[in-house]
């Protein structure tokens, strides 16, 4: 198909969303550790040289990088290691860059994918702001918890309450 869409069941409660994201992170970690011989292995082409390293660095380790940045960057600014101008410029640039990427993604989804439930421009902007000032920090924390969970003995995925999904054709 020209456009392939994947659906997942969205949990109805925040605690169920947290468990889902922890399960997803655990699944990612188990998959990567089970297939660690693929990492930077040229015999596996783009999978070994690009896709798997991306999954390790961006998907698996990003919670560590993000929480480190949330601590180190403001601390460097407070200690005078980074000028106020540079701190403000990079913070604003990062926020604008992320908001624009999210807005473009939501706009494209609205225009080409989720035609049955089109979001208003106001909903797209508010959703984009919520994603970057709340949701990303929650999911980062949950993914970090999953990383620590794999270091412990309890590596179970946990249970997820399921509800029937009603598919809407667009």
Secondary structure, DSSP 4 states (H G I P E B T S, - for coil): --S-----PPPSSHHHHHHHHHHHHHHHHHHHHHTGGGTT-GGGHHIIIIIHHHIIIIIITHHHHHHHHHHHHHHHHHTTSS-HHHHHHHHHHHHHHHHHHHHHHHHHIIIII-GGGPPPHHHHHHHHHHIIIIIHHHHHHHHHHHHHHHHSS-----------------
